Amino acid sequence: MVISDRYVDSSLAYQGAGRTLPVDEVSWLSSWATGGLRPDLVVLLDVPPEVGLARAARRGAADRLESESVAFHERVRYAFLDLAAAEPKRYLVLDATRSPEEITAAVVERVSALFPEEPPAHEVAEALDGVAEADLERRPS
């Protein structure tokens, strides 16, 4: 099991949609750079940009992405939602306004289902411990 904060889909959403770079070129370059490797599961913590940016503001100084306009964050959000709609079996879209405990439980359930011989839920929970909560605290959208 490999858990990564971001991968190719983030490049498509942030660079392609957010920065309005040619999505086909971003996709091709990402595929070339990764040898076509794609995750079995992408967990998308969906939150309206205003909510995410308010969370980020509570942490202090905004970083480069957090300083972008609400329109940028809306483009990124809808790009992620479009990717999820195109591949619903590969995505788990969660309402990130839910509690960290609810989000963790949903992720544990979905990750556990990926294994032919499911590890005990507590092992998956330990592997993911704090991931959802930390991500909720730092992601603006």
Summary of the structure (lengths in Angstrom):
residues: 141
radius of gyration: 15.5
end to end distance: 25.2
largest distance: 45.0
contacts: 358
relative contact order: 0.17
helix: 57%
strand: 7%
